[in-house]
């Protein structure tokens, strides 16, 4: 859950999900949230057919209405949501080949690619002398490859859109969200403008960042600004090399944890609690359950240690009884031909030592060492159990606090 304006992970997800709909690219479109309260309105949109970039700028419905009524003169917060890679034929090459493969997998910097595209455009639009109206791009000669056509760059174009929207509306703050390639775009913009981002199954854009931006990532500058949620078994979040930007969490899924299937956006649907926080792969209740199991194991270790001490005491008492009986037998009993020293020497020969005048028939040093090791292990288990429970309690406390904060921000 983000700190920004009480916007929850669930709210960001709704925007991330809805931006896949072409209707969301219409200015004035209302995007409804599952709680019926934190709804958003699209105030700006971009749709670049060449590069495949589609994104929206949204504000809360309440602020949108207040702005129309003249109650406010600036928005407190804009959320930018960018569309991810699509599987339809029209968008496949733009998203998966040009952007996912060329830009991310091969680390092609957006600035360099923009320059390359300008060169392609200039060459292709060069007029051919003596042939009015004809350009190089119109000519096809056998054996001579055509100059590639520029395909645009989603990252560079998204920055332009964000710059223009912020300049136009002058919000007090803004943040980013998106899924898959849309999450990658969101993270790059968050790094570029040093703003918050909440993303879902984002491909890692570390390789296309500038050296200065990479240094900030290595220093942990974005740790509390950028959060990515993904599913177990989804290779997209870890398939592209590079440092994780911000923080990454494994979310619970409503589908099978299989490669690629866990990448689909609909597997995140419904995986949020009543406060809008993301349900993680392991929840606090499960953590507490495991902590309780560790507590029980620690108690078993205590019982084992006590049993060792009880055995030692019982053996010493038994040895004393045997020794007294044998000594008595030397006074006219079955062992009258023996004396006290004969009994003592026999016990000495078969014993492994003595303690407080009593012969021992066990390795006292080994038992003492085992007791010390058991006690250390018990303490470690106890401390670990305590830390687990405290972490689970802290998680729940923070979740409740943020939930109350949301209610304060958005009203009942």
Secondary structure, DSSP 4 states (H G I P E B T S, - for coil): ---GGG--HHHHHHHHHHTTSGGGGSTT-EE--TTSSS-EEEEEEEE-TTT--EEEEEEEHHHHHHHHTTS-SS-S-EEEEE-----SHHHHIIIIIIIIIIIIITT--HHHHHHHHHHHHHHHTPBPTTSTT-BGGG---TT-PPPPPP---HHHHHHHHHHHHHHHH--S-EEEEEETHHHHHHHHHHHHHT-EEEEESPPP-GGGS-HHHHHHHHTTTTTTTEEEEE-TT-SHHHHS-SPPPSEEEEBP-SS---TTGGGSGGGGTT-B-TTSPBPBSS-HHHHHHHHHHHHHHHHHHHHHHHHHHHHHHHHHHHHHHHHHHHHHHTTTSTTTTS-HHHHHHHHHHH-S-EETTEE-SS-HHHHHHHHHHHHHHHHHHHHHHHHHHHHHHHHHHHHHHHHHHHHHHH--
